[in-house]
């Protein structure tokens, strides 16, 4: 989950490898940016102090790894929606996309802060979420985060009494961010080449 990938030269998305990198970097950016910016906003003038506290750093580390599969699922759903009109076999395309997205999850070793069992459960939950993508009509990018927003909000490393009224803010952050990710994807995708790559393997 390396945010530095975002700042590298953006290549056309035309292969499985470039698609995997796109899903990885944008899933990481989507969930981490929200966690960090929300925490800084809630802490206000004490943000610098908060981010140096060992307890908080451990909490936000757990949060970002727990949230990463949610980011993968949201970005994958957006990708599938863009590609669906170009697929002659929706199930085959979805299976390939899901395999790519699961490989993104599997790039990373078990986070020490979570442990093997929790990481395995997150992997299983991601597999279920990905498998459900193809059972409904394509959603606008802004609507993709709706079923994920509550789970994501629950991962904020701030006591729930201090964040109970701010769910709409986080949901809107996810909606706007997904629109931006969609715009980037559609501007970078080489559709014929990517569809061919997905169907060829």
N, C-alpha and C positions, 0 to 999 in steps of 0.2 A: 504494500500500500504506500507507494512512493510518490508524494506530491510533486517531486522534481520532474517527473515525466511530463507534467503539464506544461512546463516551461521549455521543453525541448522543441526542436523544429517539427512542425506538424506535417506529417506525411499524409498523402491520400490514404483513405481506408479502403484497401482493395484486396487484402488477404486475411486469412484467419489470424495471423500474428498481429497485424495492425488493428484488427477489430478487438482482439483480446486486450491489447494495450489501451485502446480507447475505453473499453468497459472498465478496466482496472483503474486507470487514472481518474476517470470521471466519477466512478462510484466512491473512490476514496475522497476526492475533493468535495463531492456532494455532502457526505456525512460528516467529514471532519470540519469543514468550514462552518457548518451550522453549530456543531458542538463547541468549537472554540469561540466563535463570535458571540454566541448566546451567553456563554460563561463569562466572557469579558464584559458584556453589557450588564449582566446581573451584578458583577463584582464592582463595576464602576471604578472609582479611584483606587480600589484595593486589588485590581486585577493583577498587577505585577507581583504583589505579595502572594495572592492566591495561587498563581501558576508556579510559584517556587515551593509551595507546601507539598511535602511528600504524599500526604493523604489525598490531596486533590489530584495530583499528577497520576497516582495509581487509579483513581476513580475515572478520570477522563481517558486513561489508557484502556481500561475495561470497556468504557462506553464506545470508544471508536472501533474496537474490534467486534463488539456485539452489533454495532450499526453497519459494519462493512457489508455483510450479506444483504441487508436491506437495500443498500446502494447498488449492489450488483443486480438485484432483482429489478429495481426500478429502471436502471439503464438498459438492461436486457430487454425489458418490455417495450421501451421506446424504440430500440433497434428493431425488434421483431415487427412492430407496427409499421415502420418505414419500409421494411423489406417485404412485408406480406403481399402487397399487390404484384410483386415481381416473381412470386414463387408459384410453381406449378404443383408443388407438393408441400402444403403448409406443415404437415406433421414432420416431414423429413427436415425441413428448414428449421423448425423449432427444436427438434432433437439435436441438430448440429449446433445451433446457438446455445442451447442449454449445456452441451458438452464443453463449448468454449468458455462459457461463464463459470462452470464448475472448475475448469482448469485454472481460471483466474483465482478462485478461492484457494485452490490447492497449491498455488505458487508460494504460499506463506506457511511457515512452520507453526505449530501450535503456540499461540501466545502464552507466555508464562503466566500472565495475569488471569487467564481463563482456565487453563488446564485441558487435558485431552477430552474428557467427557463433555464438557460444555462446548468445546470446539466441534466435536463430532455432532452434537445436537444442533448446533447452528448450521452445519453442513447439510444435515438431513432436512432441516426446515427450509433452507435455500432450495434444495432439490424439489421440494413440494411446491414452493412458490413459483419456480420456473416452469414446472409442468402445467400449472394452471393458466399460464399466459394465453395459450391458444384457444381457450374455451369461450372467450367473449370477443365482441367486436373491438376493433382498434380504437383506443382511447386517444383523445388529444393529449399532448405532452403534459399540459397543466393538470390533467385529471389523474395521471398515473400515480402520483404520491398519495392520493386520498386514502386507500386502504393501508398504507404503510405509516401514515403520519402519527397515529396514536402510539404505535410501538416505538417509533423514533423518538417522539417526545418523552416517552417514559425512560429513555436512556440518558436524558440530560443529567449531568453530574451536579445538579443543584437540588437541594431539598424540595420535595414536591409542594410544601406549603408556600415556598417562595416563587413557584412557577405555575401555580394552578390556573391562573387567568390568562396565560400567554400561549396557549395551544394554537389559537388562530395565527399568531405571528410566525410560529415555527412551520405551520402548514403552508402559509403563504410563501415562506422562504423556500420550501421544497418545490412548490409549484413554479415559482419564478425560475429557480435553478434548473428545473427539468426543461423548461422552455429554452433556456440558454444552451443546455446540453444538446437538445434536439436541433437547434440552429447550427451548432458546431458540426454535429454529425451529418446533417444534410448538405452542409457546405463542403465537407471533406470526402464524402463517400464517392467512390467510383462504382456506381451501382452495377453495371454489367460485369465488371471484373470480380466484385465481391460475391455476387450471386453465383457466378461460374465457379469461384473458389469453394463456396459452401456446398455446391451440388457435385463438385468433382471428387470430393473426398468422402 
